[in-house]
C-alpha cells in the first residue's frame, strides 16, 4: 500500500517540525493512511505546536458549496483560528504568518487543472516567499496517474483561479510536483520541502494505491468521478447541468431540452475507448435547473486505463452542440466579456474548435504541446 506524505513526515522527517509553531493549509477530509484527519495528527503531536489553520475552497470543514465565500472563523473542533483562503483573500495575509515558523500544506489535487487547490497552493507559496517562511508540502498520489496528459496549456491572458498553473488540463502531476514547478518558475527564493508519498509510481491509478478513497470536496464523490472530471467539468461553462444537486455530479449531464436516449446513441456511435453513455433522468435539488426534470446521460467508465477523459467530455459537448444548436449556449463569467468555458479551457481555441466541428485539429496539437511540457517539467518530478 502507498504511504502518504503525512505518514512519511511523522515516520522519517520529524526534525522538520520539531519545536516549531506551524500553520496548516488543509481540511478535515485530508487524512493519513489510517483515516485519521491530518489536522488531528498535528494537534496530537508533541513535536510541534499547531497555531493556525488555513482552509481552501469549501473551508477547513470541507462543507461549503462550490464557489461559496468562506469566512474566517474559529474551528469548532480544534478551537484554532481557521483563516479562509477562499473569501476576501486567496492568500494568507502577512499578519497570519508573522508568528509562525513554517507552513504545512496537505491538500489533494485530483489531477485536473480546474481543481482549485493548485491555485490555493500557488498563492500560499507566493505569500510564504514574501514572508520568508519555509513551506513543507505533504504529497499525495495523483488519482489519475502520472503518465497520461490531456488538453492544452493556459494562455497567460486566460489565467484564473480555475486555471492558474501553466499545465495541461489533465496534467499528470502530484501536488508536490506542482509545488516544485511553482517554486522553480515563479518563487525561487522560497524555502520548500516536499515529503513524497512512498510506494507510488506514475503508472498507478488510485485503485492501485490500496488506499481508501476519501472525498476531498463535496462533489468529489469517488474515483470514476475524478476520471470523468477533466472532460465533464467543461460543461460548467455552458447551460447544461453537470449533475450538481444530485448524487452523481460530473457523471450525470443533461438539460430539460435534451433527449437523453438520442444523445446516448449519438455519443456511443463515436466508439470512444473506455466509456459508454446511457440515458438518464434526474431532478437537481439545487444549482442549474433545480426542481426541473432533466434528461441526459450518465457516463460509465468501462476501462480506466484506455479512457481519454477530455476527449470523452468534448465529444459529449460536440453532440449536444450538434443536436441542439439553437438551445445550447456558452455562459459568461464576471462582466460577461470572457466565456467561463474559455477560462476552463485556458483559451478560446477549444470553444472555437467545437463550434467549427474541428475538434480533431485541437487534439492533433496535443503531441507537440505535451512533448514540450514533459521536457520543461522533468526536473520537478518526484516519481518514476
MIKE-212281 format. One record per residue (C-alpha): residue number from 1; residue in three letters; x, y, z. Coordinates in steps of 0.2 Angstrom, whole numbers, plus 5000, padded with zeros to 4 digits. Layout:
<pts>
k|r|xx|yy|zz
NUM|ALA|X|Y|Z
...
</pts>
This chain:
<pts>
k|r|xx|yy|zz
1|UNK|5000|5000|5000
2|UNK|5006|5018|4996
3|UNK|5011|5028|5011
4|UNK|5006|5046|5011
5|UNK|5017|5061|5013
6|UNK|5009|5065|5031
7|UNK|5014|5047|5036
8|UNK|5031|5049|5030
9|UNK|5033|5065|5039
10|UNK|5029|5058|5056
11|UNK|5039|5042|5052
12|UNK|5055|5049|5045
13|UNK|5055|5068|5044
14|UNK|5051|5074|5062
15|UNK|5066|5086|5063
16|UNK|5057|5097|5050
17|UNK|5043|5101|5063
18|UNK|5051|5099|5080
19|UNK|5049|5114|5091
20|UNK|5041|5124|5078
21|UNK|5025|5134|5078
22|UNK|5015|5129|5062
23|UNK|5001|5134|5051
24|UNK|4992|5121|5042
25|UNK|4984|5123|5025
26|UNK|4972|5108|5024
27|UNK|4954|5102|5029
28|UNK|4946|5088|5038
29|UNK|4944|5077|5023
30|UNK|4963|5076|5022
31|UNK|4968|5060|5032
32|UNK|4983|5049|5034
33|UNK|4983|5031|5028
34|UNK|4973|5026|5043
35|UNK|4959|5039|5040
36|UNK|4965|5050|5055
37|UNK|4962|5068|5050
38|UNK|4979|5077|5046
39|UNK|4973|5091|5057
40|UNK|4971|5079|5072
41|UNK|4989|5071|5068
42|UNK|4996|5089|5071
43|UNK|4985|5093|5086
44|UNK|4991|5077|5095
45|UNK|5009|5078|5091
46|UNK|5022|5083|5104
47|UNK|5034|5088|5091
48|UNK|5026|5104|5086
49|UNK|5013|5117|5090
50|UNK|4999|5119|5078
51|UNK|4994|5138|5079
52|UNK|4983|5141|5065
53|UNK|4973|5133|5051
54|UNK|4970|5139|5033
55|UNK|4956|5132|5023
56|UNK|4955|5131|5003
57|UNK|4938|5131|4994
58|UNK|4925|5123|5004
59|UNK|4934|5128|5020
60|UNK|4943|5119|5034
61|UNK|4927|5109|5037
62|UNK|4925|5105|5019
63|UNK|4907|5109|5020
64|UNK|4904|5125|5009
65|UNK|4897|5124|4992
66|UNK|4907|5126|4976
67|UNK|4910|5145|4974
68|UNK|4903|5149|4991
69|UNK|4913|5163|5000
70|UNK|4920|5156|5017
71|UNK|4923|5167|5031
72|UNK|4937|5167|5044
73|UNK|4931|5159|5060
74|UNK|4935|5148|5075
75|UNK|4937|5129|5070
76|UNK|4923|5121|5081
77|UNK|4934|5105|5084
78|UNK|4951|5112|5087
79|UNK|4947|5129|5094
80|UNK|4960|5136|5082
81|UNK|4958|5151|5071
82|UNK|4953|5145|5053
83|UNK|4958|5158|5040
84|UNK|4949|5157|5024
85|UNK|4959|5156|5008
86|UNK|4943|5157|4998
87|UNK|4935|5173|5004
88|UNK|4940|5191|5003
89|UNK|4958|5185|5001
90|UNK|4965|5170|4992
91|UNK|4982|5170|5000
92|UNK|4987|5171|5019
93|UNK|4990|5189|5025
94|UNK|5006|5194|5032
95|UNK|4998|5195|5049
96|UNK|4993|5177|5048
97|UNK|5011|5172|5045
98|UNK|5021|5183|5056
99|UNK|5020|5171|5072
100|UNK|5024|5155|5063
101|UNK|5040|5146|5060
102|UNK|5034|5136|5045
103|UNK|5018|5132|5034
104|UNK|5012|5114|5031
105|UNK|5002|5111|5015
106|UNK|4992|5095|5014
107|UNK|4979|5096|5000
108|UNK|4973|5084|4987
109|UNK|4974|5088|4968
110|UNK|4963|5076|4958
111|UNK|4974|5078|4943
112|UNK|4964|5091|4933
113|UNK|4969|5109|4931
114|UNK|4952|5116|4936
115|UNK|4953|5109|4953
116|UNK|4956|5125|4964
117|UNK|4968|5118|4977
118|UNK|4983|5120|4965
119|UNK|4978|5139|4964
120|UNK|4977|5140|4983
121|UNK|4995|5132|4983
122|UNK|5001|5145|4971
123|UNK|4995|5159|4982
124|UNK|5001|5151|4998
125|UNK|5019|5149|4991
126|UNK|5019|5167|4985
127|UNK|5014|5173|5002
128|UNK|5027|5162|5011
129|UNK|5041|5169|5000
130|UNK|5036|5186|5004
131|UNK|5036|5182|5022
132|UNK|5052|5172|5022
133|UNK|5043|5157|5029
134|UNK|5048|5139|5024
135|UNK|5034|5128|5017
136|UNK|5033|5109|5019
137|UNK|5021|5101|5006
138|UNK|5015|5083|5011
139|UNK|5012|5074|4995
140|UNK|4998|5063|4989
141|UNK|4996|5052|4973
142|UNK|4988|5059|4958
143|UNK|4972|5048|4957
144|UNK|4973|5049|4938
145|UNK|4991|5043|4937
146|UNK|5006|5052|4931
147|UNK|5008|5046|4913
148|UNK|4993|5052|4903
149|UNK|4991|5071|4899
150|UNK|4976|5079|4890
151|UNK|4972|5096|4883
152|UNK|4982|5112|4880
153|UNK|4990|5124|4892
154|UNK|4983|5140|4899
155|UNK|4987|5156|4889
156|UNK|4993|5170|4901
157|UNK|4978|5181|4897
158|UNK|4966|5167|4902
159|UNK|4975|5163|4919
160|UNK|4961|5162|4933
161|UNK|4958|5153|4949
162|UNK|4951|5138|4939
163|UNK|4967|5138|4929
164|UNK|4982|5146|4937
165|UNK|4996|5135|4933
166|UNK|5004|5133|4915
167|UNK|5000|5114|4914
168|UNK|4988|5104|4903
169|UNK|4970|5101|4909
170|UNK|4974|5083|4914
171|UNK|4992|5086|4920
172|UNK|4999|5070|4927
173|UNK|5007|5079|4942
174|UNK|5006|5077|4961
175|UNK|5003|5092|4971
176|UNK|5021|5091|4977
177|UNK|5027|5091|4960
178|UNK|5016|5106|4956
179|UNK|5024|5115|4971
180|UNK|5041|5111|4964
181|UNK|5036|5118|4947
182|UNK|5029|5134|4955
183|UNK|5044|5137|4966
184|UNK|5056|5134|4951
185|UNK|5046|5145|4939
186|UNK|5039|5159|4950
187|UNK|5046|5159|4968
188|UNK|5064|5154|4968
189|UNK|5068|5162|4984
190|UNK|5055|5151|4993
191|UNK|5062|5138|5005
192|UNK|5052|5122|5000
193|UNK|5052|5105|5007
194|UNK|5041|5091|4998
195|UNK|5038|5075|5008
196|UNK|5034|5062|4994
197|UNK|5022|5048|4995
198|UNK|5031|5031|4997
199|UNK|5027|5017|4985
200|UNK|5018|5027|4972
201|UNK|5023|5026|4953
202|UNK|5017|5036|4939
203|UNK|5008|5021|4931
204|UNK|4997|5019|4946
205|UNK|4979|5025|4946
206|UNK|4970|5027|4963
207|UNK|4964|5009|4965
208|UNK|4982|5003|4963
209|UNK|4987|5013|4979
210|UNK|4977|5002|4991
211|UNK|4971|5017|5000
212|UNK|4953|5021|5004
213|UNK|4946|5035|4993
214|UNK|4941|5050|5004
215|UNK|4930|5063|4995
216|UNK|4941|5079|4995
217|UNK|4927|5091|4991
218|UNK|4908|5090|4992
219|UNK|4906|5085|4974
220|UNK|4922|5074|4973
221|UNK|4912|5058|4976
222|UNK|4923|5043|4970
223|UNK|4937|5038|4958
224|UNK|4926|5036|4942
225|UNK|4920|5054|4945
226|UNK|4939|5060|4946
227|UNK|4942|5051|4929
228|UNK|4927|5060|4921
229|UNK|4931|5077|4928
230|UNK|4944|5083|4915
231|UNK|4930|5082|4902
232|UNK|4914|5084|4911
233|UNK|4919|5100|4921
234|UNK|4919|5109|4905
235|UNK|4900|5109|4905
236|UNK|4901|5122|4919
237|UNK|4904|5134|4905
238|UNK|4888|5130|4897
239|UNK|4869|5130|4900
240|UNK|4870|5111|4903
241|UNK|4869|5103|4920
242|UNK|4884|5094|4926
243|UNK|4873|5085|4939
244|UNK|4876|5097|4954
245|UNK|4862|5094|4966
246|UNK|4861|5076|4963
247|UNK|4870|5060|4969
248|UNK|4881|5059|4953
249|UNK|4889|5076|4950
250|UNK|4900|5076|4934
251|UNK|4893|5059|4929
252|UNK|4875|5065|4925
253|UNK|4875|5078|4911
254|UNK|4859|5085|4904
255|UNK|4846|5099|4902
256|UNK|4827|5099|4901
257|UNK|4828|5101|4882
258|UNK|4839|5086|4879
259|UNK|4833|5069|4874
260|UNK|4845|5058|4883
261|UNK|4841|5042|4873
262|UNK|4845|5052|4857
263|UNK|4861|5059|4865
264|UNK|4867|5042|4871
265|UNK|4865|5034|4854
266|UNK|4875|5049|4846
267|UNK|4889|5048|4859
268|UNK|4890|5029|4859
269|UNK|4891|5028|4840
270|UNK|4908|5038|4841
271|UNK|4916|5022|4848
272|UNK|4927|5030|4861
273|UNK|4938|5018|4871
274|UNK|4934|5015|4889
275|UNK|4917|5024|4891
276|UNK|4899|5021|4887
277|UNK|4884|5033|4890
278|UNK|4866|5028|4895
279|UNK|4851|5039|4895
280|UNK|4846|5046|4912
281|UNK|4833|5057|4920
282|UNK|4836|5067|4936
283|UNK|4829|5082|4946
284|UNK|4843|5093|4954
285|UNK|4838|5099|4971
286|UNK|4850|5114|4969
287|UNK|4861|5123|4956
288|UNK|4856|5123|4937
289|UNK|4838|5118|4933
290|UNK|4834|5115|4952
291|UNK|4817|5107|4953
292|UNK|4816|5103|4935
293|UNK|4815|5086|4926
294|UNK|4831|5085|4917
295|UNK|4835|5072|4903
296|UNK|4853|5067|4898
297|UNK|4866|5054|4900
298|UNK|4876|5045|4913
299|UNK|4894|5042|4908
300|UNK|4901|5025|4913
301|UNK|4919|5021|4914
302|UNK|4922|5004|4907
303|UNK|4942|5004|4905
304|UNK|4950|5017|4916
305|UNK|4967|5015|4908
306|UNK|4960|5017|4890
307|UNK|4950|5032|4893
308|UNK|4954|5049|4886
309|UNK|4944|5059|4899
310|UNK|4945|5076|4890
311|UNK|4940|5068|4873
312|UNK|4925|5060|4881
313|UNK|4919|5076|4888
314|UNK|4922|5086|4872
315|UNK|4914|5073|4862
316|UNK|4898|5074|4873
317|UNK|4899|5093|4871
318|UNK|4900|5091|4852
319|UNK|4885|5080|4852
320|UNK|4874|5092|4862
321|UNK|4880|5107|4851
322|UNK|4876|5097|4835
323|UNK|4859|5090|4841
324|UNK|4853|5106|4849
325|UNK|4862|5121|4841
326|UNK|4848|5134|4845
327|UNK|4846|5128|4863
328|UNK|4864|5126|4868
329|UNK|4875|5141|4873
330|UNK|4891|5146|4882
331|UNK|4890|5156|4898
332|UNK|4900|5171|4904
333|UNK|4910|5175|4919
334|UNK|4910|5191|4929
335|UNK|4907|5206|4917
336|UNK|4902|5195|4903
337|UNK|4916|5198|4892
338|UNK|4925|5181|4894
339|UNK|4916|5165|4892
340|UNK|4919|5154|4908
341|UNK|4922|5140|4896
342|UNK|4937|5149|4890
343|UNK|4944|5151|4907
344|UNK|4942|5132|4910
345|UNK|4950|5128|4893
346|UNK|4964|5140|4895
347|UNK|4960|5150|4879
348|UNK|4946|5151|4866
349|UNK|4954|5138|4854
350|UNK|4943|5123|4861
351|UNK|4927|5133|4860
352|UNK|4930|5138|4843
353|UNK|4935|5120|4838
354|UNK|4919|5113|4845
355|UNK|4909|5127|4836
356|UNK|4918|5124|4819
357|UNK|4917|5104|4821
358|UNK|4936|5105|4821
359|UNK|4940|5095|4837
360|UNK|4952|5083|4829
361|UNK|4963|5098|4825
362|UNK|4963|5103|4843
363|UNK|4969|5086|4848
364|UNK|4982|5085|4834
365|UNK|4991|5099|4843
366|UNK|4992|5089|4859
367|UNK|5008|5079|4855
368|UNK|5019|5094|4852
369|UNK|5012|5103|4867
370|UNK|5014|5088|4879
371|UNK|5032|5084|4872
372|UNK|5037|5102|4877
373|UNK|5029|5101|4894
374|UNK|5037|5084|4898
375|UNK|5054|5092|4894
376|UNK|5050|5108|4905
377|UNK|5043|5099|4920
378|UNK|5056|5085|4920
379|UNK|5067|5092|4934
380|UNK|5052|5094|4946
381|UNK|5046|5076|4945
382|UNK|5047|5065|4961
383|UNK|5042|5048|4955
384|UNK|5045|5036|4940
</pts>
